[in-house]
Amino acid sequence: MIVTIKNDDGEFLFDINKIEDEAKKQEAGVIVQKVGNLSVIIEALDFASRTHRANLEQLLMQCEEAKIEAEPTEDS
């Protein structure tokens, strides 16, 4: 499995399958799996959040009685 690491020093490619130490190879595989799972969860949470915000906006826009005027702010 090839992994790309991007940081301030540049972009580096690593082939996890070439790690000789079996414990390190297994640990690298587990970490890659965890990062992948977290990325999926983050994407799902972002989608859910955007959906709920849109639903809230749609609901509130239909409730004229709940609208209030924003108080002017003093910027100077």
Distance bins in CASP14 RR format, pairs under 12 A and 6 or more apart:
PFRMAT RR
TARGET T0000
AUTHOR 0000-0000-0000
RMODE 2
METHOD distances of the structure
MODEL  1
1 13 0 0 0 0 0 1 0 0 0 0 0
1 14 0 0 0 0 1 0 0 0 0 0 0
1 15 1 0 0 1 0 0 0 0 0 0 0
1 16 1 0 1 0 0 0 0 0 0 0 0
1 17 1 0 0 1 0 0 0 0 0 0 0
1 18 0 0 0 0 1 0 0 0 0 0 0
1 19 0 0 0 0 0 1 0 0 0 0 0
1 25 0 0 0 0 1 0 0 0 0 0 0
1 28 0 0 0 0 1 0 0 0 0 0 0
1 29 1 0 0 1 0 0 0 0 0 0 0
1 30 0 0 0 0 0 1 0 0 0 0 0
1 31 0 0 0 0 0 1 0 0 0 0 0
1 32 1 0 0 1 0 0 0 0 0 0 0
1 33 0 0 0 0 1 0 0 0 0 0 0
1 36 0 0 0 0 0 1 0 0 0 0 0
2 12 0 0 0 0 0 1 0 0 0 0 0
2 13 1 0 1 0 0 0 0 0 0 0 0
2 14 1 0 0 1 0 0 0 0 0 0 0
2 15 1 0 1 0 0 0 0 0 0 0 0
2 16 1 0 0 1 0 0 0 0 0 0 0
2 17 0 0 0 0 1 0 0 0 0 0 0
2 18 0 0 0 0 1 0 0 0 0 0 0
2 28 0 0 0 0 0 1 0 0 0 0 0
2 32 0 0 0 0 0 1 0 0 0 0 0
3 11 0 0 0 0 0 1 0 0 0 0 0
3 12 0 0 0 0 1 0 0 0 0 0 0
3 13 1 0 0 1 0 0 0 0 0 0 0
3 14 1 0 1 0 0 0 0 0 0 0 0
3 15 1 0 0 1 0 0 0 0 0 0 0
3 16 1 0 0 1 0 0 0 0 0 0 0
3 17 0 0 0 0 0 1 0 0 0 0 0
3 18 0 0 0 0 0 1 0 0 0 0 0
3 19 0 0 0 0 0 1 0 0 0 0 0
3 25 0 0 0 0 0 1 0 0 0 0 0
3 28 1 0 0 1 0 0 0 0 0 0 0
3 29 0 0 0 0 1 0 0 0 0 0 0
3 31 0 0 0 0 1 0 0 0 0 0 0
3 32 1 0 0 1 0 0 0 0 0 0 0
3 33 0 0 0 0 0 1 0 0 0 0 0
3 35 0 0 0 0 1 0 0 0 0 0 0
3 36 0 0 0 0 0 1 0 0 0 0 0
4 10 0 0 0 0 0 1 0 0 0 0 0
4 11 1 0 0 1 0 0 0 0 0 0 0
4 12 1 0 0 1 0 0 0 0 0 0 0
4 13 1 0 1 0 0 0 0 0 0 0 0
4 14 1 0 0 1 0 0 0 0 0 0 0
4 15 0 0 0 0 0 1 0 0 0 0 0
4 16 0 0 0 0 0 1 0 0 0 0 0
4 32 0 0 0 0 0 1 0 0 0 0 0
4 35 0 0 0 0 0 1 0 0 0 0 0
5 11 1 0 0 1 0 0 0 0 0 0 0
5 12 1 0 1 0 0 0 0 0 0 0 0
5 13 1 0 0 1 0 0 0 0 0 0 0
5 14 1 0 0 1 0 0 0 0 0 0 0
5 16 0 0 0 0 0 1 0 0 0 0 0
5 28 0 0 0 0 0 1 0 0 0 0 0
5 31 0 0 0 0 0 1 0 0 0 0 0
5 32 0 0 0 0 0 1 0 0 0 0 0
5 35 0 0 0 0 0 1 0 0 0 0 0
6 12 1 0 0 1 0 0 0 0 0 0 0
6 13 0 0 0 0 0 1 0 0 0 0 0
6 14 0 0 0 0 0 1 0 0 0 0 0
14 24 0 0 0 0 0 1 0 0 0 0 0
14 25 0 0 0 0 0 1 0 0 0 0 0
14 28 0 0 0 0 1 0 0 0 0 0 0
14 29 0 0 0 0 0 1 0 0 0 0 0
14 31 0 0 0 0 0 1 0 0 0 0 0
14 32 0 0 0 0 0 1 0 0 0 0 0
15 25 0 0 0 0 0 1 0 0 0 0 0
15 28 0 0 0 0 0 1 0 0 0 0 0
15 29 0 0 0 0 0 1 0 0 0 0 0
16 22 0 0 0 0 0 1 0 0 0 0 0
16 24 0 0 0 0 1 0 0 0 0 0 0
16 25 1 0 0 1 0 0 0 0 0 0 0
16 26 0 0 0 0 1 0 0 0 0 0 0
16 27 0 0 0 0 1 0 0 0 0 0 0
16 28 1 0 1 0 0 0 0 0 0 0 0
16 29 1 0 0 1 0 0 0 0 0 0 0
16 30 0 0 0 0 0 1 0 0 0 0 0
16 31 0 0 0 0 1 0 0 0 0 0 0
16 32 1 0 0 1 0 0 0 0 0 0 0
16 33 0 0 0 0 0 1 0 0 0 0 0
17 24 0 0 0 0 0 1 0 0 0 0 0
17 25 1 0 0 1 0 0 0 0 0 0 0
17 26 0 0 0 0 0 1 0 0 0 0 0
17 28 0 0 0 0 1 0 0 0 0 0 0
17 29 0 0 0 0 1 0 0 0 0 0 0
17 32 0 0 0 0 0 1 0 0 0 0 0
18 24 0 0 0 0 0 1 0 0 0 0 0
18 25 0 0 0 0 1 0 0 0 0 0 0
18 28 0 0 0 0 0 1 0 0 0 0 0
19 25 1 0 1 0 0 0 0 0 0 0 0
19 26 0 0 0 0 1 0 0 0 0 0 0
19 27 0 0 0 0 1 0 0 0 0 0 0
19 28 1 0 0 1 0 0 0 0 0 0 0
19 29 0 0 0 0 1 0 0 0 0 0 0
19 32 0 0 0 0 0 1 0 0 0 0 0
20 28 0 0 0 0 0 1 0 0 0 0 0
21 27 0 0 0 0 1 0 0 0 0 0 0
21 28 0 0 0 0 1 0 0 0 0 0 0
22 28 0 0 0 0 0 1 0 0 0 0 0
22 29 0 0 0 0 0 1 0 0 0 0 0
23 29 0 0 0 0 0 1 0 0 0 0 0
23 30 0 0 0 0 0 1 0 0 0 0 0
24 30 0 0 0 0 0 1 0 0 0 0 0
24 31 0 0 0 0 0 1 0 0 0 0 0
25 31 0 0 0 0 0 1 0 0 0 0 0
25 32 0 0 0 0 0 1 0 0 0 0 0
26 32 0 0 0 0 0 1 0 0 0 0 0
26 33 0 0 0 0 0 1 0 0 0 0 0
27 33 0 0 0 0 0 1 0 0 0 0 0
27 34 0 0 0 0 0 1 0 0 0 0 0
28 34 0 0 0 0 0 1 0 0 0 0 0
28 35 0 0 0 0 0 1 0 0 0 0 0
29 35 0 0 0 0 1 0 0 0 0 0 0
29 36 0 0 0 0 0 1 0 0 0 0 0
29 37 0 0 0 0 0 1 0 0 0 0 0
30 36 0 0 0 0 0 1 0 0 0 0 0
30 37 0 0 0 0 0 1 0 0 0 0 0
31 37 0 0 0 0 0 1 0 0 0 0 0
31 38 0 0 0 0 0 1 0 0 0 0 0
32 38 0 0 0 0 0 1 0 0 0 0 0
32 39 0 0 0 0 0 1 0 0 0 0 0
33 39 0 0 0 0 0 1 0 0 0 0 0
33 40 0 0 0 0 0 1 0 0 0 0 0
34 40 0 0 0 0 0 1 0 0 0 0 0
34 41 0 0 0 0 0 1 0 0 0 0 0
35 41 0 0 0 0 0 1 0 0 0 0 0
35 42 0 0 0 0 0 1 0 0 0 0 0
36 42 0 0 0 0 1 0 0 0 0 0 0
36 43 0 0 0 0 0 1 0 0 0 0 0
37 43 0 0 0 0 0 1 0 0 0 0 0
37 44 0 0 0 0 0 1 0 0 0 0 0
38 44 0 0 0 0 0 1 0 0 0 0 0
38 45 0 0 0 0 0 1 0 0 0 0 0
39 45 0 0 0 0 0 1 0 0 0 0 0
39 46 0 0 0 0 0 1 0 0 0 0 0
40 46 0 0 0 0 0 1 0 0 0 0 0
40 47 0 0 0 0 0 1 0 0 0 0 0
41 47 0 0 0 0 0 1 0 0 0 0 0
41 48 0 0 0 0 0 1 0 0 0 0 0
42 48 0 0 0 0 0 1 0 0 0 0 0
42 49 0 0 0 0 0 1 0 0 0 0 0
43 49 0 0 0 0 0 1 0 0 0 0 0
43 50 0 0 0 0 0 1 0 0 0 0 0
44 50 0 0 0 0 0 1 0 0 0 0 0
44 51 0 0 0 0 0 1 0 0 0 0 0
45 51 0 0 0 0 0 1 0 0 0 0 0
45 52 0 0 0 0 0 1 0 0 0 0 0
46 52 0 0 0 0 0 1 0 0 0 0 0
46 53 0 0 0 0 0 1 0 0 0 0 0
47 53 0 0 0 0 0 1 0 0 0 0 0
47 54 0 0 0 0 0 1 0 0 0 0 0
48 54 0 0 0 0 0 1 0 0 0 0 0
48 55 0 0 0 0 0 1 0 0 0 0 0
49 55 0 0 0 0 0 1 0 0 0 0 0
49 56 0 0 0 0 0 1 0 0 0 0 0
50 56 0 0 0 0 0 1 0 0 0 0 0
50 57 0 0 0 0 0 1 0 0 0 0 0
51 57 0 0 0 0 0 1 0 0 0 0 0
51 58 0 0 0 0 0 1 0 0 0 0 0
52 58 0 0 0 0 0 1 0 0 0 0 0
52 59 0 0 0 0 0 1 0 0 0 0 0
53 59 0 0 0 0 0 1 0 0 0 0 0
53 60 0 0 0 0 0 1 0 0 0 0 0
54 60 0 0 0 0 0 1 0 0 0 0 0
54 61 0 0 0 0 0 1 0 0 0 0 0
55 61 0 0 0 0 0 1 0 0 0 0 0
55 62 0 0 0 0 0 1 0 0 0 0 0
56 62 0 0 0 0 0 1 0 0 0 0 0
56 63 0 0 0 0 0 1 0 0 0 0 0
56 66 0 0 0 0 0 1 0 0 0 0 0
57 63 0 0 0 0 0 1 0 0 0 0 0
59 66 0 0 0 0 1 0 0 0 0 0 0
60 66 1 0 0 1 0 0 0 0 0 0 0
60 67 0 0 0 0 1 0 0 0 0 0 0
60 68 0 0 0 0 0 1 0 0 0 0 0
61 67 0 0 0 0 1 0 0 0 0 0 0
END
